[in-house]
């Protein structure tokens, strides 16, 4: 699991991209990789794009990326932008690792 905290914005997105790229590449093919965003309080569109790219790379190996985000303002943003329709969003780490979380349709 990769824990992210603070702000995800234009200034921090290069570090996030590098971390996610390494994290997904290190995962076993077909594995579910979990990214915990519970410590994130701001995520702009560039951050969402990086997360979408990581999900795409995970899927290319037969895996899946699941984002953990408790109910709150960030979770609302993920729904408003329809991010949760492209990437599975779980309310807790336990839920993310217990069973696949469907994306919205």
N, C-alpha and C positions, 0 to 999 in steps of 0.2 A: 504494500500500500504506500502511496505517496501522499504525504500531508502537505497542504499548501496553506499559507496564512498571510494575512495582510492585504495589500492591494494588488490586483492584477490590472495593469494598465500599460500604456505605451512604454513607459520607463522600465517596467519589470518583465514585460513579456519575453524579451530575449532569454532571460534566465529560465523562465518557465518553459519555453520551447526546448531549450537544451535539456532540462531535467526530464521533461515528458518524453523526449526522443530517446534518451538513455534508458528511462524506465520501461517504455514499451519494447525497445529492442532487447532488453535483458529478460523479458518475460518469455516463458515457454510458448511455442506456437499453440494457438487454440485457447490460451489462458484468458481468464477475466482479470483485467487490471483495474484496481480501485484507486481513484483519486479523491481524497478527502478535502473538500472545500469548506468545511465547517469553520475554519479559522479565517476565511476570506470575508471581508466586509465591503469590498468594491471590486467589481469585475466589469471592465469595459468590453466593447465589441472585439478589440484585438485579442483579448484574453479568451473570449468565447471561440474565436476563430482558431486559436492555438489548440484549445481543447477538442474542437471538431476535427482538426488535423490529426491529433493523437488518436482519436476514436477511429478514424479512417485507417491509420497505420496498424492499429490493433486488429481491425477487421481483415486487413490484407493478409494477416497470418492466421486467420480463422478464429481469432479471439474477439474480445469485447472490452470496451472501456465502460466502467460504471462510475458515475460521479456521486459522491456522498454530499448531501446538502440538506440540513435540517430545515424545517419550515421557518420562514422568515423572509426578509426583504430580498436576499440573494435568490432564494428559491422562487419567489414571485417573478424576479427578472428572468430566470431560466424558463419559466412558463410563458411570460409575456413575449419573449423573443422566439418562442417555440423551440428552443434548444432541447427541451425535454422530449421533443418528438424525434430528434435525431440521435440523442444519446440518453441511455438509461440514467435516471436520477433516483437515488435511494435516500430515504430519510435518516438512515444510520449505517454505520459500518457493518453492524451485525446483519442488517437486511441486505446489504450489498454483497456480502460473502455467502449468505445463506442460500440464496436462490437467484436466478436471473430476474432482473427487474425490467419489465417491458417498457419500451418507449411508447409515448402517446401516439395515437393514430388520428 
